[in-house]
Amino acid sequence: MKNLPLYVKIIIGLVVGIIWSFISSSLGLNWLTRDWISPFGDIFIRMLKFIAVPLVLFSIISGVSGLKDVGRLGRIGGRTLGIYLITTVTAVVVGLLFGNIVQPGKFMDEEQRVKNRISYEQWATENNVAILDGKSYLNDPQYSHLLSDADRASMATDMDKKVEGKMESLKSRKDEGPLRFLVDMVPSNIVISISDNRLMLQVIFFAIFFGICLVMIPENTAKPVINFFEGLNQVFLKMVDLVMQAAPFFVFALMAGVITKMAETPAEVAELFISLGSYSLTVFVALVLMIFGFYPVIIKLLGIAKYTEFLRKISPAQFLAFSTSSSAATLPVTMECVEERVGVSKNVSSFVLPIGATVNMDGTSLYQTIAVLFLAQIHMVELDFVQQLTIILTATLASIGSAAVPSAGVIMLMVVLSSVGLNPAWIAIILPVDRILDMCRTVVNVTGDATVCTVIAKGEGELNPVED
Ligand code: ASP
């Protein structure tokens, strides 16, 4: 056991955690998991979170100041954003293809879909939203017998309460102008930004600015400051190292806790998957395609490494992404894997990965696309070509705007739904399976970041493959 590679130990922790959650719920031992095992999962996430922000700060400062040349930084920055955009749009297109070809929403019972459609038309009329496909089931005598129970039977209305909180957090963003995202990137008080994980972009902005200024002042003045930050960076990397030694146990605790919280009995877990099975499966297969189809092609085309080898090297980060559902919490480990195991230089990884964790979410954009199509399909709403183009734009922006924390993607999904005239409250329908899909899409988000980072390093001559 002692000699097993870390990723194998993490897989064991993960599988044992899942098995334990089923055993404990069938033996009525959920209290044991909740009170005595799950807290260790929370401790693990807390540790990763408190490491993430200082690590981003110190590693960007030492990475940028190590570049010596501000022009080069601009070039790497431009490329990074360009390639991140390409991978995100590709993910959305893959989502559109899957959603349109498989049509997961059409597996639902026809009568339920008509009732959903009628309740959608009622909602659209009440809220002055144009029904874009121009059809009216509400006034069609053929469906009049369904009218009275459409409201009651609509899948969304009885769940509206669940999304109220999420709606509120989104409403506050509504009146903001188009340049709001730029304003939001600039901190007004760096101490506040450091203290809030959701303000990571502000920390990145500050760190890059600080690093650039460090390059611009006389070398003998800058040297001790650079050494100081390099030292701090090493300390935080050591912390990641130590926490990761215990990761298999922490992952066990995390999985046992998450699954137990998701459903109290094994029958409930099974029920969840059956009712939203076609949707979950479509998202899952599309995500798998990204990991085993899209990224391998990039890695292979550029002659970087054997893909299986690349996957093995970043697998601790992937398993962690799966168990924490947070790209931000996983970031310290992603950095360690990409630097120490893949061989990307710190200069590149310390800059490209933190940006990726916050803005590049291929898994999230793909999932948002399939979710919109699925929700439209179960409400019998046909989305035309222009609306599908709108989805490409809004899902790309929504994934960029999603924070790298659990469930951020489902909140931003409301933006995508509204952009094509659909009811944002429909997210309630897919909430029951959201956590498990969040775990899967976060793996893709992290894999995308690691792939792009390696590609940039290769282009910059900053990749020194590590033999194991
Ligand atoms: N949990 C995802 C991440 O951290 C974001 C999301 O899609 O909810 O990457």
Residues whose N, C-alpha, C, O or C-beta is under 5 A from the ligand:
A	BS01	LIG	S325 S326 S327 A328 T364 A403 A404 V405 P406 S407 A408 G409 V410 D438 T442 N445
